[in-house]
Every structure is written in structure tokens, then in C-alpha cells.
């Protein structure tokens, strides 16, 4: 089997998507190309950083076999239902089949207006492209399920938002871009028309093995159950690395369980469960501490959409859906406990460890100590290596943390070597910090991509110390703190 484009979603018909052509870019130029991802998906050598590929990823020509479309979906945005959204500034080139038959979407984000742009220009400023490239790839190296970035291309054009900004296009790779919001469009906006066919497609694409196991009696219940498990694990993973998504609307919840939409996202510096960065989240709906419950709520919305397909018997359908949705809290707790056990250097969490974990977060929360560095300080303490790292320059424990420490050391007595390795791997030295992203964006807007390239390279090995980490791993100075992030629309 050779790698090539396929277009199975486009073949479903214009009820699900609209054919569209990217707008042309005036003077495209390479910002960054992801060779590691290109190798992973068997992207052809001749389609790497060639002039022809630059033109294609800027929207000026088509790659062989691609059939560009914009997909339709709806969604709850900050709790309010919008009956039709869709790809307003993203164009799906098609599905790429690797040499092994793995299917991934290839999408251009910022390539021009579509039928779903709602009066917008469909373009992206350069800042969001830099942010998504660097952070999505960092999430991948941290092991968090995520969409990925194949390329970033400057368009040579200006984009008008609150100020005039240079434009850029991101080439995004995802297992698929099918969303809870897609189910909502067919179930709620279209009154169920097209929903059954769409569910068949999603299950065949993502959950065929689960359906073949025969545990569930309908494909809709298979879809709901499998999505619930993936989203529970995903939310737990976000919490474990201090990631704040910023716009957890139902249209930003992928059914494949990958993180998508890195517009106003940020990694937390000082620990605070109420921390919000997104400029549009004025009420704190999507604050760090709220994320698990919001994902649970989003899953319940999917359940409501699928009820008619779960069973013809309304009571039976409701009972099945409720049992699946009610399983989410325990699935989340189990996943989160696993991540926390690894981060605290334990083989597993016992019931009486909850107090130990809670007291740690209370201790670092007293003075808003750095979330990432606090855990790395624990790692170096466990290994007895603090003095051989830049840690003394980067992190100082407060009195509460020093008081807590002996309790943890007692609990870790005779910890296994395996738990020590998991701890080191689970507590990164570096994360894509907001102030560093801001520096990379500022430089990129001046046509200097060196900081973006260097930051992306450093984040490719997050769990090991490297030269220059007194800068890369450092918390922001007061004047560097980023208080608000923006989505770019």
C-alpha cells in the first residue's frame, strides 16, 4: 500500500460538507516544517519543503488527490447553542492514508473564506499559527493526545483584527475533525436527518473494533461509550500537565479524543485552580479547575443527540445513555489517579493518599508556586540530583511545601525503580510557557522565526535537562507574565 489522499468524508455528500477552494496567498514563505511528523505519516519526500508544496500549503495550488471541503457543525459556545458553525477558517484537503493504511485528516487553517465563515475573512494572523504549532507539538511530546502541526507558512499578506497583523496558515493533522458539535448539527439543527449515516461513518472510522466486540447493541451507544472513555483520559491528562484549554465548547471536542483548537490556550505557571487566560472567558467557565466537569457536561450533550439511535424504546435509550455518562467521573478519577501516581513517584495511589496529594496542591497554592517546577523539584529531590541541575536557580519551596515534604518521603519509602523512571518522565523540565510563546510570536511577526524554531526544538525533549534551561525552564519574571490570550478570529 502506498500513501495517498482519500476523501471518504467528502463522498458522504453536500449534506455534511461543502466543496471549497483555498484563497491564494500573495507571497508565501516557509516558517517551519515538521519533518518528524512527515516521516510518521509517510509524507512524500518531494512534498516536503519544495516550492510546489509551499504553494500548495499556502492555498495557491492543490496537492494531487486532494478534494478540499469545509465541514458543517454546530455547538454550544459558553453554554449557548449555535445551530450552525462549520469550518469558517479551515479547509480540509482530504484524508491522508499512510503506507500502513492509517487515516489522518490534512487541514489548512487560515486558508480563506468558506461558506461557514459568517462574514469573516477565513484568514489567520501569524500569532495563533505560532502558538498552535509550538503548543500542539509540545503536547504530543508530553504524551497528550492532540492534533499536530505539519507546517506553518507565512502568506505575505496582512490580516485585520484589533490591529493589522501578518497572516499565516497552519497545516494541521488530526485523526479526524469530527466533533460533538457535528453530532449536534444533525441531531438538533437538522432534526435528526443524516445523523444515523454519520454515526455509522464515525464508528467505522474510529471504533470498528469496539463495535465488533458486541458489548453494545447500537453503534450510537458504542460511540458514546468510547468517546466518554477517551475524553475522561484526555481531561485527566490536561490537569496533570497544568494545561488550560480556554474554549471547551462542544464544537472543540473531537470524537477521536484529541486536543484541538489552541487559540487562547495556555499552560499554568503559578498554581491556581481558578486560573483563566482566554480573553473571551470573562466568567471563568473554562478555568483550569472546571475542565473535567465541563468535559463531562459536553459528553452529556452528545448523549442527548444520540438517544434516538441508541434504542427505539425511549426509556431504554435514556437508561443506556445515562449509565454511560454516569461512568465518566470514575473513568476520569481512575485516569487522573494514574497520572498523579506517576507524578508523585508512586506505584499507585491508595485511598489514604488523597490527603497527601491535596496537601501538596494546597502548599504550592499558598504562594502560587510554579506548577511544573514544583513537580520537577520533587523529581530531583527523589533522585538526589537537585544540586546537579539548574533547579536551585529556578525554584524555591515555600514553608508549607517543606513541611509537607517529609510526609511524602515517608510514603515513598523504598519506591521502585520503575516508579522513579515514571516520575522523571511525567514531570517535564520545560513546557511551552506563555511568555516564551509571546517572544516567538513577536519575533515571527518581524519575519524572524528563529525563536519559534528553537523553542519547538527544545520542547521535543521535555523531560531532560539541556543547556540553556535557566532560560527555557524558568517561570516568567513579573514583567513577562501573560495575563490574557486571544483566539485570533
N, C-alpha and C positions, 0 to 999 in steps of 0.2 A: 504494500500500500504506500503510495506517495502522498505527501502533504499537499492539500489544495483547499480552495474555498468551496463551501457548500452553502445553501441558502434555504434551509428547511423551514425557518420561521416565515420567510418571505412567501414560501409556497402555500402557507395557510390561507393567504388571500388578503385583500384590502380591508377586511373587517378587523384585522389585527395590526396592520401597519400600512404605511403609505410609501410608495416609491419616491425617492428624492435624490437630487444630485447635490454634492457639496458646492459651496460657493468657491470661487477661485481666490487665491491669495496673491497679493501683488509682488512680493519679493521674499519668498520663503527661505529660511535658513535653519540648519540643524542647531538645536540646543543640547540635546542629549539623547543617545540611542542606547537601548538596553540589550547588549549582546548576550548576557546570561539568559534572559527570558527568550530571546530569539533562538538560542540553541535549544532551550527547553521545549519550544513548540515547533521546532523544525522549520523555522522561517528561512526561506531560501537565501543562500549567500548573495545572490545577485539582487536580492531585495533588502539588503542591509543599508549602509549609508551611501547609496548611489544617488545620482542626480535624479534619476527617474523615480526612485522611491520617495525622495524628498518631495517631488512634485505630487506624487500620489497621496502622501500623508498630509500634504497641505491642501488637498482637495482639488488640485489642478488637473488631475487625470485619475483614471481608475486602475486598480490592480486587476490583473487577469482573473476572471472568475467571480469577482465581487458584484453584488447586486444591492446597492445602497438602499436602505429603508430607514424610516423613523417609526418607532413603535408607539402605540397608544396605551395609555394607562390613566388611572385616576389616583386618588389618595386623600388620606386625612393629613392635613398640614396644620400642625399645632392644635390638633383636636377638631378641626373643622373640615368637613368633606368638600373636596373639589371634584366635580363629576368628570372632568376631562383635563388631563395634564398632557402627558406624552413627551417624547424626546424633542424638547424645544431648542436645545443647542447640542444635540448629539446625533450622529448618523452612524447606524450600524452597517458596516461594509459587508458583513456576512459572517458565517461561522467557518472557522479555520479547523480543518481536520488534520491532525498531526500524523506522522508516519505510523503511529500505533492506533490511530482511529479516535484519539481523544478529541472532543469537540469544544472549542472555545470561541466566544464572540470577539470580533475585532471591531472596535468602535472609534470613530473620530469625535472628540469632544471639543466643540468650539469651531466647527467647520461650516457654520452658516445656518440660515433660517430654514425651518421645516414647517409643514402645515400645523404643527403644535407649538410654534414659537410665541403665539399670543401677542403679536406686535413687537416682539424682541428681535434683535439682530442675529441671534444664534451664535454669536462670537464669544470668545473667552478672553479676558485680559490675561496677561502673562503671569501675574501673581498666582492665581488659582492653579495654573498648569504646573508651575514650580512646586507649589505646596502639594498637589496631588501626586506628582511624580515621586518626590522625595519621601513623603509620608507613606504612600501605599507600598513602596518598595521596602521601607523600613519595617512596616507591619509584616510584610512577607518574611523578612529575615528574623523577626521576633516570633514567627510561627503562627501569627494570627491569620485566619482565612480572610482573603482580601482580593479585590480586583487588583490588577497590576498595570504598570506603565511600560509600554514598548518604546515609545518615542515622544519627545517634545520638540515641536517645530515652531519657530517664530514665523509669523505671517508677513512681517514687514508693513503691517497696517496698524492704524490706531483704533482703539475701542473706546467708546464714550460711556463712562459711568458717572460717578460723582466727580471724576476728573478724567482727563484724557490719558489713556494708558496704551502701551504697546500690546498687540494681540499675539496669541499663540494657540496652538492646537495640541491636544494630548491624544495619543493613540492608546486606548485603554483595552485591556484584555480581561475577560471575565468568563467563568464557566457558563454563565448566561446573564442577561439583563432582565430576566423575568422577575416580577416583583409582587408583593402583596397588593400593591396598587393596581397591577394588571388584573388580578382576580376581581378587585373591586369594580373596575370599569365594566367588565362583562356581567358581573352579578348585580351591581347596583345601578349603574348608569344605563346599561343595555337590558336590564330586566331579566338577565339570565341567558340571553341569546349569545351563542358562541362559547359559553362557559364550559360545557361538557367536552367539546372538542379541544378546547385549550387545556383543560386538566389532563386529558389523555396525552397531549403533547408533552406537558411538563413532566408527568410521571414517566413516560417513555424515555425522555431525555435524561432525567436526573435520578429517578427512583425505581427503575425497572426491576432491579433485584429485590427490593423491598416488596414490590407488588407480587413478584413470583413466589415469595416466601408464604404468601397466603394468610398472613396474620389478620389482615383487614379485609372486609368484604367489599369495599369500594375503593376505587382509585382516589377519590376525594379524601377519604379517611387516611389512606397511605400518605398522600401529600401533606395533610395537616400534621400527622404524627411525625413524619421525617423532618419537616421544616421546623416543628417545635423543638426537636432534639438538637438540631443544628444551631438554631437561634439561641437556645439556652446556653450551649457551649460557647457561642460567639460572644454573648453578653458577658459571660464569666471571664473570658479571655480579655475583653476590653478592660474590665475592672482590675484585672491582675497587673496590667501594664500602665494604668493611670491614663487611659485614652478616653477623651471626651468627644463624641461624635458631633454633637451640635445641632443636627437636624434629623432626628429619628422619626420622621414622618413615615407613613406606611408605604409611600412610593420610594423610599430609600431602604426598604428591607427586601433583599434579594432572596428568592426561594431556594437558591443553591447554598445559602448560608455564608456568603462572602460579604465583607465590608465594602460599601460603596458610598460615594459622594463625600469627598474630602474638602468641601468648600470651607466651612467655618470650624473645622475640627481643630483639636489641639491636644497635646499631652500636658498633663498637670505637672506643674513644678511643685510648689508648696501644697501639702496635702490638705484638702478641704472638700468634704462630700457635697457641698453646695456650689462648687466651682462651676462657673459658666463662662464661656468665651464668645459664643456666637452673638453677633450684634443684633440678630433678629429674635433671639430668645430672651425677651425682656422680662418674662415671668419666671424664668428658671425651670421651665417644664422639662428640659432635657439636660439638667445638671448631672454631674458625674454620679451622684448617689441615686438618682432617679432612673438611670438607664435600664436596669433589669426589669423594673415594673413597667416601664414604657414598652419594652420589647414584648413582655407578656401581654399587655393591652393590644399591641399590634397583632399578635397571634390570635387573640380573640376576635379581631376584626376579620381575619382570614377565615376563621371557623364559621362566622356568620355567613360569609359569602358562599361557603361550600355546603351548607346544610342541605339544600335540595338535592345534592348529588351524593350525600353520604347514605341516605336512605329515603325511600318513598314514605315511610312512616315518620311523621314529624317528631313524635316523642322519642322514637328510637334514634333518629338523626341527632336530636339535641343531646340525648344521653351520651352518645358516642363522642360527639364534639366536646361536650363538657368534660368528659373524662380525660381527653387528650390535652385540653387547655389546662385542666387542673393538675396535670402531671408536670407542667413547666416549672413551678417553684422548686420541686425536689430535684428535677434534672439540672436546674441552674445551681442549686446548692451543692449537688454532687460534683459538678464541673468546677465550681469555684473552690470547693474544698481541696480538690486535686491540685489546682494551681497554687493555692495558699500553702499546702503541704510542701510543694516543691520550693516555693519562695522562702519558706522558713526552715528549710533543710530537714524536713521530717519525712519519714517513710509513709506517713498518713496522718490525718487529723482524727483525734479522738474526741468524744463528746465534751470532755473537760478542757479541750484546747481552745474552745470558743472564747473563753475569758482571756486567755493569753493573747490571742490574735486581736481581740477588741482593745485590750490594754495597749498593745503596740500602736494601733492607729490613734488611740486617744493621746498617747505620748507624743507622736510626731505631729498630731493635730494641734497640740497646745501652742506651738510656735510656728505652725505651718512649715515644718521641716520638709525638705525635698523628698518627694515620694520615691523616686528612682534611686537617689543616692542613699537614702536610709536603708533600703533593702540591699544595696551593694555593700554598704558599711557592714551589715550583718554577715554578708558572704565573706568579706575579708576577715572579719572577726572570727568566724568559724574556722577559717583556714589559717589564721595566724599570720596573715600576709599584709596587713594594713601598712606597715612601715616600708613595704617594698612597692607601694603603689602611690599615685598622687592623692589618695583619699584624704590624708590629713590636711591638704590644702583645699579640698573640695567640700568637706562635710564635718561638722562638729555636732556631736549628740548633745541634746539638752539634758537637764537633770532628770526629767521624767523617763527619758529613754535609758539613761544609765541606771536608774532604779529598777527598770523593767528587765534589763539585760540578764541578771543572774537567774531569774525565773526561766527565761528561755534557755540559757546554758544548761540548767539542771534538766529541763525537759529533753534537751538534745544529747544528753549523756550517752556516749557510745553510739553515736549516729553512724549509720552505714556509709561506706564509701560511695555507694550508688546515690544516696540522698545528698551527699556533698557535691557530686557531679551535677545532679539535677538542680541543686541550688545555684551553682555557678552559672548554669545555662539559662536559668529562669530569671536571673536578676542582672539586666544589662548594665553595662558601663555607660553606654551612650543611647540616647533616644533623639528623635528629631525635635529638638526644643524650639519653642516658638520664636525666640529672639534670633536663633540661627537661621530659621526659615525666613524671617524678616530680612536678615542680611543677604541671604541668597536671592530673594525677590528684588531687593533694591539694586543689587549688582546686575541681575539679569535684565532689569528694565533699562539699564545703561549699556546693554549688549555685552556684559561680562558674565559668562556662565561658569567661571572657574569655581566660585563658591558652591554653586549648585552641584557641580561635578564632584568636588572634594567632599562635600557633606554626604552625598549619595554613596561615595566610595567608603567613607569612614563608617557609615551605618550598615554596611554589608557584613560587618563582623562585630555585632554589638556587645557580645559577652566577654570580650578580651580587651585588655588594656593595650593602648597603642601610643606612639609618640604624638605629642600634642594634645593629650587628653585633659590637660589642665584647662584647655580651651573648649574642646568638644564635649567634655562631660560636665562642664561647670553649670551651676544654676545661673540665671541671669542676674546681673547687677541691678540695683533699683531702677536705674535709668533705662535698662534694657527690657524690663518686664513688658510683655504684650498683654494688654487687658482685653482687647476685642479682636475677633477675627471675622472675616466677611466672605460671603459666598460667591461674589463675582457676577451675579446676574443683575 
